[in-house]
């Protein structure tokens, strides 16, 4: 989330993005996301090898489906009862790591005979960028409120509505890809206040490169949808600015927090299982305050992902489109970088948050916080042979970059799931 003030005896708390490149490559015509147009052109003109993508990243948007749609009527509890032999294997894998690692894993290769295992799945962690999935959910929830009976109108609005970043997009050290189709040039830079992108593109920036500014902007637009309802599609920037100026800050904060958290409660996910309490950029705090803090648990995130696969997150079409926006089509990192997943389609979000006490250790570095050092990965993995599973892995290992551990664990988890 946002960076807190710097304490005299502590280092800077940093929130760092952890993902790169989502939505199927052939999605430009459907979404208007210009980053995808560059990928399409490269694929057509220079071939797949030039893209340097793993085989699992080459699915068409039409090939993505919801694995548990046939069990949409079942509760999440029906899937989250531990399978004894499956559980035992994971107990052995995480022996000695109980305090620093939490996990929930669901094998849905056979939807009618799922296997579930977990370790410390109710332990709470700062979700970091994984929380952006809740912002994605909020956006689609508000689109459904505006157009309850027409999903095409929802995606048309995502494609046609352009909004300016303003101060909400500031500041984030992480870059976004800016592609010029006429010149066929790509630059990567930070969000600036004058940036204008469509809702689809801001959402892609939020998910694909985990840009914090984009996340605050998408959250802002979901907030405005809730405030203006059916008037939102024609809302002007001047009208929006006037609303933020004239509305009491406490009212804006209450509505902003409700927009992202009430949809989670509607899915049966408790506030101590997953919630967001603040925007992702300092610029947003010129307009809205913080409330309630942020937390995530493997159990809470697993509840969400199960219902996503069931098509129960708003509706089937919304669930499917959100899953497409989680599809990795670029360089894989951390958990998703495992060689065992090269052939698999991976729907992924990762996040990290760390804080250093440089009095204790002047050399405390990135992803190596000695006060806290959160690293979280959520993934839906789909192999070509129909091996499919959902993983939520959360850790807080002090003084160590856990990225290599997440990669190792991804390989070990994949091996266990594939064992009969």
One Martini backbone bead per residue (centre of mass of N, CA, C, O) as a GRO file, in nm:
protein
  420
    1UNK     BB    1   0.102   0.032  -0.012
    2UNK     BB    2   0.156   0.301   0.120
    3UNK     BB    3   0.388   0.516   0.243
    4UNK     BB    4   0.524   0.578   0.524
    5UNK     BB    5   0.680   0.732   0.743
    6UNK     BB    6   0.993   0.821   0.856
    7UNK     BB    7   1.183   0.688   1.087
    8UNK     BB    8   1.464   0.742   1.265
    9UNK     BB    9   1.530   0.408   1.302
   10UNK     BB   10   1.420   0.368   1.009
   11UNK     BB   11   1.352   0.255   0.720
   12UNK     BB   12   1.214   0.229   0.426
   13UNK     BB   13   0.904   0.170   0.306
   14UNK     BB   14   0.823  -0.077   0.052
   15UNK     BB   15   0.643  -0.093  -0.256
   16UNK     BB   16   0.656  -0.363  -0.491
   17UNK     BB   17   0.643  -0.471  -0.786
   18UNK     BB   18   0.554  -0.828  -0.936
   19UNK     BB   19   0.477  -0.788  -1.247
   20UNK     BB   20   0.440  -0.912  -1.604
   21UNK     BB   21   0.222  -0.943  -1.837
   22UNK     BB   22  -0.102  -0.947  -1.951
   23UNK     BB   23  -0.311  -1.080  -2.135
   24UNK     BB   24  -0.383  -1.190  -2.419
   25UNK     BB   25  -0.229  -1.122  -2.716
   26UNK     BB   26  -0.519  -1.131  -2.889
   27UNK     BB   27  -0.675  -0.866  -2.725
   28UNK     BB   28  -0.686  -0.592  -2.880
   29UNK     BB   29  -0.957  -0.585  -3.039
   30UNK     BB   30  -1.124  -0.617  -2.768
   31UNK     BB   31  -0.967  -0.380  -2.572
   32UNK     BB   32  -0.729  -0.166  -2.675
   33UNK     BB   33  -0.456  -0.267  -2.577
   34UNK     BB   34  -0.152  -0.159  -2.693
   35UNK     BB   35   0.047  -0.368  -2.588
   36UNK     BB   36  -0.080  -0.601  -2.761
   37UNK     BB   37  -0.014  -0.493  -3.041
   38UNK     BB   38   0.288  -0.534  -3.022
   39UNK     BB   39   0.279  -0.840  -2.981
   40UNK     BB   40   0.131  -0.909  -3.240
   41UNK     BB   41   0.340  -0.789  -3.437
   42UNK     BB   42   0.579  -0.956  -3.349
   43UNK     BB   43   0.455  -1.231  -3.408
   44UNK     BB   44   0.399  -1.181  -3.716
   45UNK     BB   45   0.699  -1.068  -3.803
   46UNK     BB   46   0.908  -1.258  -3.592
   47UNK     BB   47   0.786  -1.441  -3.391
   48UNK     BB   48   0.789  -1.619  -3.097
   49UNK     BB   49   1.095  -1.602  -3.029
   50UNK     BB   50   1.105  -1.288  -2.993
   51UNK     BB   51   0.931  -1.281  -2.730
   52UNK     BB   52   1.028  -1.496  -2.506
   53UNK     BB   53   0.803  -1.702  -2.441
   54UNK     BB   54   0.635  -1.924  -2.298
   55UNK     BB   55   0.411  -2.157  -2.393
   56UNK     BB   56   0.192  -2.072  -2.166
   57UNK     BB   57   0.157  -1.761  -2.306
   58UNK     BB   58  -0.013  -1.854  -2.597
   59UNK     BB   59  -0.295  -1.800  -2.547
   60UNK     BB   60  -0.611  -1.749  -2.611
   61UNK     BB   61  -0.888  -1.587  -2.501
   62UNK     BB   62  -1.077  -1.831  -2.594
   63UNK     BB   63  -0.919  -2.060  -2.407
   64UNK     BB   64  -1.039  -1.941  -2.158
   65UNK     BB   65  -1.154  -2.089  -1.851
   66UNK     BB   66  -1.381  -2.239  -1.611
   67UNK     BB   67  -1.333  -2.513  -1.412
   68UNK     BB   68  -1.596  -2.473  -1.188
   69UNK     BB   69  -1.876  -2.429  -1.339
   70UNK     BB   70  -2.009  -2.718  -1.260
   71UNK     BB   71  -1.976  -2.601  -0.932
   72UNK     BB   72  -2.141  -2.329  -0.857
   73UNK     BB   73  -2.324  -2.444  -0.601
   74UNK     BB   74  -2.079  -2.462  -0.427
   75UNK     BB   75  -1.906  -2.430  -0.160
   76UNK     BB   76  -1.596  -2.359  -0.040
   77UNK     BB   77  -1.600  -2.582   0.181
   78UNK     BB   78  -1.611  -2.823  -0.028
   79UNK     BB   79  -1.293  -2.758  -0.110
   80UNK     BB   80  -1.157  -2.696   0.207
   81UNK     BB   81  -1.105  -2.999   0.270
   82UNK     BB   82  -0.877  -3.193   0.375
   83UNK     BB   83  -0.655  -3.420   0.222
   84UNK     BB   84  -0.472  -3.635   0.383
   85UNK     BB   85  -0.242  -3.719   0.178
   86UNK     BB   86  -0.199  -3.437   0.069
   87UNK     BB   87  -0.134  -3.299   0.337
   88UNK     BB   88   0.117  -3.464   0.416
   89UNK     BB   89   0.303  -3.363   0.189
   90UNK     BB   90   0.296  -3.060   0.292
   91UNK     BB   91   0.404  -3.102   0.572
   92UNK     BB   92   0.685  -3.190   0.473
   93UNK     BB   93   0.761  -2.938   0.307
   94UNK     BB   94   0.699  -2.729   0.576
   95UNK     BB   95   0.900  -2.812   0.769
   96UNK     BB   96   0.985  -2.542   0.986
   97UNK     BB   97   0.780  -2.300   0.833
   98UNK     BB   98   0.522  -2.201   0.991
   99UNK     BB   99   0.597  -1.892   1.070
  100UNK     BB  100   0.678  -1.790   0.754
  101UNK     BB  101   0.454  -1.983   0.623
  102UNK     BB  102   0.172  -1.980   0.395
  103UNK     BB  103  -0.090  -2.216   0.271
  104UNK     BB  104  -0.296  -2.280  -0.026
  105UNK     BB  105  -0.427  -2.584  -0.194
  106UNK     BB  106  -0.595  -2.666  -0.516
  107UNK     BB  107  -0.699  -2.951  -0.680
  108UNK     BB  108  -0.875  -2.935  -1.021
  109UNK     BB  109  -0.842  -3.161  -1.233
  110UNK     BB  110  -1.091  -3.287  -1.071
  111UNK     BB  111  -1.376  -3.128  -0.992
  112UNK     BB  112  -1.514  -3.389  -0.841
  113UNK     BB  113  -1.198  -3.437  -0.702
  114UNK     BB  114  -1.071  -3.259  -0.490
  115UNK     BB  115  -0.764  -3.117  -0.349
  116UNK     BB  116  -0.661  -3.028  -0.009
  117UNK     BB  117  -0.424  -2.786   0.135
  118UNK     BB  118  -0.273  -2.659   0.453
  119UNK     BB  119  -0.089  -2.371   0.611
  120UNK     BB  120  -0.174  -2.122   0.798
  121UNK     BB  121  -0.440  -1.994   0.638
  122UNK     BB  122  -0.522  -1.760   0.876
  123UNK     BB  123  -0.290  -1.592   0.838
  124UNK     BB  124  -0.174  -1.261   0.846
  125UNK     BB  125  -0.105  -1.029   0.573
  126UNK     BB  126   0.040  -0.812   0.381
  127UNK     BB  127  -0.066  -0.800   0.049
  128UNK     BB  128  -0.014  -0.579  -0.132
  129UNK     BB  129  -0.049  -0.637  -0.472
  130UNK     BB  130  -0.273  -0.851  -0.430
  131UNK     BB  131  -0.497  -0.631  -0.366
  132UNK     BB  132  -0.567  -0.564  -0.673
  133UNK     BB  133  -0.790  -0.774  -0.704
  134UNK     BB  134  -1.002  -0.609  -0.544
  135UNK     BB  135  -1.010  -0.376  -0.747
  136UNK     BB  136  -1.103  -0.540  -0.986
  137UNK     BB  137  -1.366  -0.629  -0.855
  138UNK     BB  138  -1.485  -0.346  -0.809
  139UNK     BB  139  -1.505  -0.263  -1.100
  140UNK     BB  140  -1.700  -0.497  -1.193
  141UNK     BB  141  -1.922  -0.432  -0.993
  142UNK     BB  142  -1.988  -0.144  -1.105
  143UNK     BB  143  -2.050  -0.225  -1.393
  144UNK     BB  144  -2.295  -0.405  -1.311
  145UNK     BB  145  -2.461  -0.167  -1.190
  146UNK     BB  146  -2.490  -0.009  -1.460
  147UNK     BB  147  -2.495  -0.307  -1.635
  148UNK     BB  148  -2.681  -0.574  -1.544
  149UNK     BB  149  -2.769  -0.688  -1.866
  150UNK     BB  150  -2.470  -0.591  -2.006
  151UNK     BB  151  -2.154  -0.686  -2.079
  152UNK     BB  152  -2.077  -0.530  -2.336
  153UNK     BB  153  -2.108  -0.247  -2.207
  154UNK     BB  154  -1.881  -0.281  -2.006
  155UNK     BB  155  -1.645  -0.322  -2.214
  156UNK     BB  156  -1.700  -0.066  -2.374
  157UNK     BB  157  -1.627   0.123  -2.141
  158UNK     BB  158  -1.336   0.026  -2.101
  159UNK     BB  159  -1.255   0.110  -2.403
  160UNK     BB  160  -1.377   0.426  -2.418
  161UNK     BB  161  -1.288   0.523  -2.141
  162UNK     BB  162  -1.111   0.815  -2.059
  163UNK     BB  163  -0.842   0.893  -1.821
  164UNK     BB  164  -0.679   1.086  -1.595
  165UNK     BB  165  -0.452   1.075  -1.354
  166UNK     BB  166  -0.316   1.276  -1.194
  167UNK     BB  167  -0.234   1.258  -0.861
  168UNK     BB  168  -0.311   0.952  -0.826
  169UNK     BB  169  -0.042   0.845  -0.994
  170UNK     BB  170   0.112   0.959  -0.739
  171UNK     BB  171   0.382   0.773  -0.653
  172UNK     BB  172   0.588   0.564  -0.882
  173UNK     BB  173   0.874   0.384  -0.971
  174UNK     BB  174   0.709   0.231  -1.164
  175UNK     BB  175   0.646   0.121  -1.478
  176UNK     BB  176   0.511   0.177  -1.804
  177UNK     BB  177   0.381   0.089  -2.109
  178UNK     BB  178   0.443   0.291  -2.410
  179UNK     BB  179   0.266   0.278  -2.714
  180UNK     BB  180   0.337   0.357  -3.063
  181UNK     BB  181   0.182   0.264  -3.349
  182UNK     BB  182   0.298   0.458  -3.566
  183UNK     BB  183   0.615   0.421  -3.466
  184UNK     BB  184   0.677   0.158  -3.313
  185UNK     BB  185   0.705   0.242  -2.998
  186UNK     BB  186   0.876   0.180  -2.678
  187UNK     BB  187   0.813   0.288  -2.345
  188UNK     BB  188   0.944   0.316  -2.005
  189UNK     BB  189   0.751   0.469  -1.742
  190UNK     BB  190   0.624   0.679  -1.542
  191UNK     BB  191   0.366   0.815  -1.411
  192UNK     BB  192   0.177   1.094  -1.516
  193UNK     BB  193  -0.064   1.332  -1.477
  194UNK     BB  194  -0.125   1.347  -1.808
  195UNK     BB  195  -0.220   1.074  -1.834
  196UNK     BB  196  -0.405   0.884  -2.091
  197UNK     BB  197  -0.643   0.620  -2.041
  198UNK     BB  198  -0.810   0.358  -2.046
  199UNK     BB  199  -0.959   0.142  -1.841
  200UNK     BB  200  -0.819  -0.105  -1.958
  201UNK     BB  201  -0.527   0.011  -1.939
  202UNK     BB  202  -0.518   0.068  -1.638
  203UNK     BB  203  -0.577  -0.223  -1.559
  204UNK     BB  204  -0.328  -0.343  -1.697
  205UNK     BB  205  -0.120  -0.181  -1.535
  206UNK     BB  206  -0.206  -0.300  -1.264
  207UNK     BB  207  -0.153  -0.608  -1.349
  208UNK     BB  208   0.107  -0.633  -1.534
  209UNK     BB  209   0.299  -0.404  -1.352
  210UNK     BB  210   0.181  -0.315  -1.077
  211UNK     BB  211   0.079  -0.026  -1.073
  212UNK     BB  212  -0.002   0.201  -0.833
  213UNK     BB  213  -0.133   0.430  -0.990
  214UNK     BB  214  -0.336   0.256  -1.144
  215UNK     BB  215  -0.480   0.147  -0.893
  216UNK     BB  216  -0.585   0.424  -0.793
  217UNK     BB  217  -0.746   0.488  -1.052
  218UNK     BB  218  -0.935   0.246  -1.055
  219UNK     BB  219  -1.052   0.301  -0.777
  220UNK     BB  220  -1.159   0.580  -0.842
  221UNK     BB  221  -1.360   0.485  -1.065
  222UNK     BB  222  -1.526   0.300  -0.881
  223UNK     BB  223  -1.611   0.528  -0.693
  224UNK     BB  224  -1.758   0.699  -0.911
  225UNK     BB  225  -1.963   0.485  -0.988
  226UNK     BB  226  -2.096   0.478  -0.707
  227UNK     BB  227  -2.171   0.789  -0.701
  228UNK     BB  228  -2.312   0.809  -1.016
  229UNK     BB  229  -2.369   0.569  -1.180
  230UNK     BB  230  -2.537   0.615  -1.474
  231UNK     BB  231  -2.356   0.889  -1.509
  232UNK     BB  232  -2.060   0.800  -1.556
  233UNK     BB  233  -2.005   0.772  -1.870
  234UNK     BB  234  -2.044   1.115  -1.880
  235UNK     BB  235  -1.825   1.192  -1.702
  236UNK     BB  236  -1.630   1.449  -1.605
  237UNK     BB  237  -1.350   1.577  -1.476
  238UNK     BB  238  -1.480   1.829  -1.348
  239UNK     BB  239  -1.701   1.674  -1.191
  240UNK     BB  240  -1.513   1.500  -1.026
  241UNK     BB  241  -1.353   1.727  -0.888
  242UNK     BB  242  -1.598   1.857  -0.752
  243UNK     BB  243  -1.674   1.615  -0.575
  244UNK     BB  244  -1.407   1.601  -0.414
  245UNK     BB  245  -1.431   1.897  -0.306
  246UNK     BB  246  -1.744   1.883  -0.180
  247UNK     BB  247  -1.686   1.624  -0.034
  248UNK     BB  248  -1.642   1.472   0.237
  249UNK     BB  249  -1.377   1.291   0.331
  250UNK     BB  250  -1.523   1.076   0.502
  251UNK     BB  251  -1.720   0.991   0.276
  252UNK     BB  252  -1.513   0.901   0.070
  253UNK     BB  253  -1.373   0.690   0.244
  254UNK     BB  254  -1.616   0.509   0.302
  255UNK     BB  255  -1.677   0.444   0.004
  256UNK     BB  256  -1.402   0.333  -0.083
  257UNK     BB  257  -1.395   0.095   0.119
  258UNK     BB  258  -1.665  -0.034   0.029
  259UNK     BB  259  -1.602  -0.093  -0.272
  260UNK     BB  260  -1.372  -0.320  -0.200
  261UNK     BB  261  -1.516  -0.488   0.052
  262UNK     BB  262  -1.816  -0.570   0.006
  263UNK     BB  263  -1.771  -0.785  -0.220
  264UNK     BB  264  -1.622  -0.981  -0.027
  265UNK     BB  265  -1.852  -1.021   0.176
  266UNK     BB  266  -2.054  -1.137  -0.040
  267UNK     BB  267  -1.851  -1.401  -0.061
  268UNK     BB  268  -1.769  -1.471   0.254
  269UNK     BB  269  -1.531  -1.272   0.324
  270UNK     BB  270  -1.369  -1.176   0.578
  271UNK     BB  271  -1.206  -0.902   0.719
  272UNK     BB  272  -0.967  -1.103   0.834
  273UNK     BB  273  -0.906  -1.233   0.537
  274UNK     BB  274  -0.989  -0.960   0.355
  275UNK     BB  275  -0.846  -0.628   0.312
  276UNK     BB  276  -0.876  -0.274   0.249
  277UNK     BB  277  -0.736   0.067   0.371
  278UNK     BB  278  -0.557   0.175   0.116
  279UNK     BB  279  -0.400   0.327  -0.105
  280UNK     BB  280  -0.109   0.319  -0.343
  281UNK     BB  281  -0.085   0.640  -0.313
  282UNK     BB  282  -0.015   0.959  -0.213
  283UNK     BB  283  -0.195   1.120  -0.409
  284UNK     BB  284  -0.470   1.003  -0.303
  285UNK     BB  285  -0.447   1.149  -0.007
  286UNK     BB  286  -0.574   1.424  -0.105
  287UNK     BB  287  -0.886   1.274  -0.102
  288UNK     BB  288  -0.820   1.009   0.077
  289UNK     BB  289  -0.834   0.791   0.331
  290UNK     BB  290  -0.780   0.577   0.593
  291UNK     BB  291  -0.915   0.230   0.675
  292UNK     BB  292  -0.848  -0.063   0.875
  293UNK     BB  293  -0.653  -0.175   0.699
  294UNK     BB  294  -0.447  -0.450   0.576
  295UNK     BB  295  -0.535  -0.791   0.466
  296UNK     BB  296  -0.416  -1.139   0.423
  297UNK     BB  297  -0.517  -1.472   0.336
  298UNK     BB  298  -0.517  -1.778   0.205
  299UNK     BB  299  -0.818  -1.837   0.256
  300UNK     BB  300  -0.942  -1.578   0.134
  301UNK     BB  301  -0.816  -1.605  -0.151
  302UNK     BB  302  -0.928  -1.886  -0.210
  303UNK     BB  303  -1.225  -1.813  -0.205
  304UNK     BB  304  -1.208  -1.631  -0.449
  305UNK     BB  305  -1.082  -1.828  -0.666
  306UNK     BB  306  -1.304  -2.035  -0.660
  307UNK     BB  307  -1.534  -1.836  -0.749
  308UNK     BB  308  -1.404  -1.762  -1.011
  309UNK     BB  309  -1.412  -2.061  -1.128
  310UNK     BB  310  -1.734  -2.067  -1.094
  311UNK     BB  311  -1.865  -1.772  -1.168
  312UNK     BB  312  -1.933  -1.591  -0.879
  313UNK     BB  313  -1.793  -1.324  -0.961
  314UNK     BB  314  -2.089  -1.189  -1.008
  315UNK     BB  315  -2.021  -1.348  -1.295
  316UNK     BB  316  -1.916  -1.529  -1.550
  317UNK     BB  317  -1.800  -1.301  -1.730
  318UNK     BB  318  -1.639  -1.154  -1.511
  319UNK     BB  319  -1.463  -1.386  -1.417
  320UNK     BB  320  -1.328  -1.437  -1.693
  321UNK     BB  321  -1.206  -1.152  -1.734
  322UNK     BB  322  -1.032  -1.153  -1.479
  323UNK     BB  323  -0.864  -1.396  -1.559
  324UNK     BB  324  -0.739  -1.268  -1.811
  325UNK     BB  325  -0.601  -1.030  -1.639
  326UNK     BB  326  -0.406  -1.272  -1.501
  327UNK     BB  327  -0.254  -1.337  -1.755
  328UNK     BB  328   0.057  -1.445  -1.861
  329UNK     BB  329   0.268  -1.245  -2.121
  330UNK     BB  330   0.555  -1.257  -1.976
  331UNK     BB  331   0.774  -1.224  -1.759
  332UNK     BB  332   0.870  -1.442  -1.513
  333UNK     BB  333   0.829  -1.451  -1.154
  334UNK     BB  334   0.917  -1.622  -0.908
  335UNK     BB  335   0.695  -1.851  -0.889
  336UNK     BB  336   0.644  -1.833  -1.214
  337UNK     BB  337   0.960  -1.915  -1.288
  338UNK     BB  338   0.928  -2.199  -1.290
  339UNK     BB  339   1.016  -2.458  -1.498
  340UNK     BB  340   0.754  -2.633  -1.438
  341UNK     BB  341   0.567  -2.384  -1.587
  342UNK     BB  342   0.630  -2.340  -1.892
  343UNK     BB  343   0.364  -2.497  -2.021
  344UNK     BB  344   0.190  -2.321  -1.847
  345UNK     BB  345  -0.077  -2.162  -1.746
  346UNK     BB  346  -0.068  -1.833  -1.578
  347UNK     BB  347  -0.244  -1.696  -1.299
  348UNK     BB  348  -0.116  -1.386  -1.162
  349UNK     BB  349  -0.001  -1.265  -0.829
  350UNK     BB  350   0.223  -1.030  -0.679
  351UNK     BB  351   0.376  -0.936  -0.352
  352UNK     BB  352   0.553  -0.668  -0.173
  353UNK     BB  353   0.677  -0.594   0.171
  354UNK     BB  354   0.914  -0.372   0.333
  355UNK     BB  355   1.134  -0.327   0.631
  356UNK     BB  356   1.400  -0.125   0.762
  357UNK     BB  357   1.659  -0.152   1.014
  358UNK     BB  358   1.963   0.029   0.998
  359UNK     BB  359   2.070  -0.011   1.282
  360UNK     BB  360   2.087  -0.322   1.272
  361UNK     BB  361   2.115  -0.297   0.931
  362UNK     BB  362   2.275  -0.113   0.689
  363UNK     BB  363   2.235  -0.355   0.451
  364UNK     BB  364   1.951  -0.340   0.409
  365UNK     BB  365   1.745  -0.460   0.147
  366UNK     BB  366   1.577  -0.558  -0.098
  367UNK     BB  367   1.361  -0.797   0.014
  368UNK     BB  368   1.520  -0.770   0.334
  369UNK     BB  369   1.358  -0.728   0.576
  370UNK     BB  370   1.379  -0.684   0.952
  371UNK     BB  371   1.075  -0.618   1.028
  372UNK     BB  372   0.952  -0.676   0.738
  373UNK     BB  373   0.890  -0.949   0.461
  374UNK     BB  374   0.677  -0.956   0.226
  375UNK     BB  375   0.560  -1.248   0.027
  376UNK     BB  376   0.329  -1.292  -0.249
  377UNK     BB  377   0.135  -1.569  -0.402
  378UNK     BB  378  -0.086  -1.610  -0.684
  379UNK     BB  379  -0.216  -1.916  -0.852
  380UNK     BB  380  -0.312  -2.039  -1.171
  381UNK     BB  381  -0.266  -2.370  -1.292
  382UNK     BB  382  -0.229  -2.489  -1.650
  383UNK     BB  383  -0.185  -2.773  -1.800
  384UNK     BB  384  -0.200  -2.956  -2.094
  385UNK     BB  385  -0.288  -3.230  -1.916
  386UNK     BB  386  -0.504  -3.100  -1.694
  387UNK     BB  387  -0.339  -2.982  -1.477
  388UNK     BB  388  -0.500  -2.823  -1.190
  389UNK     BB  389  -0.428  -2.526  -0.981
  390UNK     BB  390  -0.433  -2.360  -0.657
  391UNK     BB  391  -0.232  -2.084  -0.517
  392UNK     BB  392  -0.140  -1.969  -0.178
  393UNK     BB  393   0.150  -1.769  -0.098
  394UNK     BB  394   0.284  -1.672   0.225
  395UNK     BB  395   0.542  -1.442   0.355
  396UNK     BB  396   0.792  -1.371   0.649
  397UNK     BB  397   1.122  -1.333   0.579
  398UNK     BB  398   1.383  -1.228   0.744
  399UNK     BB  399   1.665  -1.106   0.565
  400UNK     BB  400   1.526  -1.228   0.290
  401UNK     BB  401   1.504  -1.325  -0.031
  402UNK     BB  402   1.216  -1.520  -0.135
  403UNK     BB  403   1.213  -1.580  -0.441
  404UNK     BB  404   1.368  -1.853  -0.449
  405UNK     BB  405   1.171  -2.003  -0.266
  406UNK     BB  406   0.922  -1.974  -0.444
  407UNK     BB  407   1.041  -2.123  -0.681
  408UNK     BB  408   1.098  -2.388  -0.539
  409UNK     BB  409   0.809  -2.438  -0.435
  410UNK     BB  410   0.675  -2.454  -0.711
  411UNK     BB  411   0.815  -2.716  -0.796
  412UNK     BB  412   0.728  -2.890  -0.553
  413UNK     BB  413   0.424  -2.853  -0.583
  414UNK     BB  414   0.397  -2.962  -0.868
  415UNK     BB  415   0.500  -3.244  -0.802
  416UNK     BB  416   0.282  -3.322  -0.595
  417UNK     BB  417   0.029  -3.283  -0.771
  418UNK     BB  418   0.133  -3.497  -0.998
  419UNK     BB  419   0.097  -3.700  -0.799
  420UNK     BB  420  -0.083  -4.018  -0.737
   0.00000   0.00000   0.00000
